Amino acid sequence: MPLLSPRAPGVYRGIAPTLLAIALAVPLAGCEWRDDPAADDPSPQESPEASASPSAEDEGQDSEESPAAAIELEQSVENPPWRGEVGEPPDQSSTYQISVYNDELGPDPTHILVRPVSAEQTADGMAFELSFTWNVAEQTGEIYHDQFYVEAGGERYTTGEDGVLTSYALAEGGSEMVIEHSLTIPEAPESGALFFQGEGYATDGTGLPPIGVCYQAGGEFSIGTCG
């Protein structure tokens, strides 16, 4: 009796396709189809917005205040009948002087001279020594606190007081009234611009417009650009 029946070859023919199908299916079983190529990259991906965001160092640099603009001083101002000029005095009695005129006073229109003498930093602020000279034609001789202020770093500083600062009632006698007086402006920095203006100008715009000089604590006064 033969070991295999005549139908044995049929068995092999049925098994072969089955084994082929299994062989093809095995490697495919562990694979997944991926539409996103970046999904195979194990490194973390940053969004464009995240990569464009500033670093802490950049933010710190941006948060720093930009330097204040320099202060450009005018050497002459006018608000008829008042006008003012700043420059070197002809007698070289000081570095600079502010000359104030009132054209209604007559042939000699000089109203007052304001001469900065010194600027020193103190525990109370900036202390200025000023010299005032009044013309004899002047009928009143008073200087008020609100006629002075300092500008520096985009801020304005005043004496913080009201009323009369000084008067030529305290001055020397003679054809001209001369007095030196100290003026302190609290919290003013060691450099900036010192301005003088007419009485009442800050409130109603009458009188002399602000005119000033640059100062540096312990140094000389100057004109032109403060900064």
Backbone hydrogen bonds, N-H to C=O, Kabsch-Sander energy under -0.5 kcal/mol:
donor,donor_aa,acceptor,acceptor_aa,energy
8,A,5,S,-2.4
10,G,7,R,-0.9
11,V,7,R,-0.9
11,V,8,A,-1.3
12,Y,8,A,-1.3
13,R,9,P,-2.1
14,G,10,G,-1.5
15,I,11,V,-1.9
16,A,12,Y,-2.3
18,T,14,G,-0.8
19,L,15,I,-2.4
20,L,16,A,-2.2
21,A,17,P,-2.0
22,I,18,T,-2.0
23,A,19,L,-2.4
24,L,20,L,-2.0
25,A,21,A,-1.6
26,V,22,I,-1.8
28,L,24,L,-0.8
29,A,25,A,-1.3
29,A,26,V,-0.6
30,G,26,V,-0.5
30,G,27,P,-0.7
31,C,28,L,-1.2
39,A,36,D,-1.3
40,D,37,P,-1.3
41,D,38,A,-1.4
51,S,47,S,-2.2
52,A,48,P,-1.6
53,S,49,E,-0.7
53,S,50,A,-0.6
59,E,55,S,-2.5
60,G,56,A,-2.0
61,Q,57,E,-1.8
62,D,58,D,-2.4
63,S,59,E,-1.8
64,E,60,G,-0.6
64,E,61,Q,-0.8
71,I,226,C,-3.1
72,E,70,A,-0.6
73,L,71,I,-0.6
73,L,224,G,-3.3
77,V,84,G,-2.2
79,N,82,W,-3.4
82,W,79,N,-2.1
83,R,101,Y,-1.7
84,G,77,V,-2.4
85,E,99,S,-2.2
86,V,75,Q,-2.1
87,G,97,Q,-1.9
92,Q,89,P,-1.3
97,Q,87,G,-2.6
98,I,114,V,-2.9
99,S,85,E,-3.1
99,S,97,Q,-0.6
100,V,98,I,-0.5
100,V,112,I,-2.7
101,Y,83,R,-3.0
102,N,109,P,-2.0
103,D,81,P,-2.3
105,L,102,N,-2.1
111,H,100,V,-3.3
112,I,100,V,-1.4
113,L,133,T,-2.2
114,V,98,I,-2.5
115,R,113,L,-0.5
115,R,131,S,-3.1
117,V,129,E,-3.6
118,S,129,E,-1.3
120,E,127,A,-2.5
122,T,125,G,-3.1
125,G,122,T,-0.9
126,M,185,I,-2.0
127,A,120,E,-3.2
127,A,125,G,-0.5
128,F,126,M,-0.6
128,F,183,L,-3.7
129,E,118,S,-2.1
130,L,128,F,-0.6
130,L,181,H,-2.7
131,S,115,R,-2.6
132,F,179,I,-3.3
133,T,113,L,-2.1
134,W,177,M,-3.1
135,N,111,H,-1.6
138,E,135,N,-1.7
143,I,166,T,-3.1
145,H,163,G,-2.3
147,Q,144,Y,-1.7
148,F,145,H,-1.7
149,Y,195,F,-1.4
150,V,157,Y,-2.8
151,E,193,A,-2.3
152,A,155,E,-2.1
155,E,152,A,-2.0
157,Y,150,V,-3.0
165,L,143,I,-3.7
166,T,143,I,-1.7
168,Y,141,G,-2.9
170,L,167,S,-1.8
171,A,168,Y,-1.0
172,E,178,V,-1.9
177,M,134,W,-1.8
178,V,176,E,-0.7
179,I,132,F,-2.3
181,H,130,L,-2.9
183,L,128,F,-2.9
185,I,126,M,-2.6
188,A,185,I,-1.4
192,G,215,Y,-1.7
193,A,151,E,-2.3
194,L,213,V,-2.8
195,F,149,Y,-3.2
195,F,193,A,-0.5
196,F,211,I,-2.5
197,Q,147,Q,-2.0
198,G,208,L,-3.0
201,Y,198,G,-2.0
203,T,200,G,-0.7
204,D,200,G,-2.8
205,G,200,G,-0.7
205,G,201,Y,-1.4
206,T,200,G,-0.6
211,I,196,F,-2.1
213,V,194,L,-2.0
214,C,222,S,-3.1
215,Y,192,G,-2.6
217,A,190,E,-3.3
218,G,119,A,-3.4
219,G,216,Q,-2.9
222,S,214,C,-1.7
225,T,223,I,-0.8
226,C,71,I,-3.1
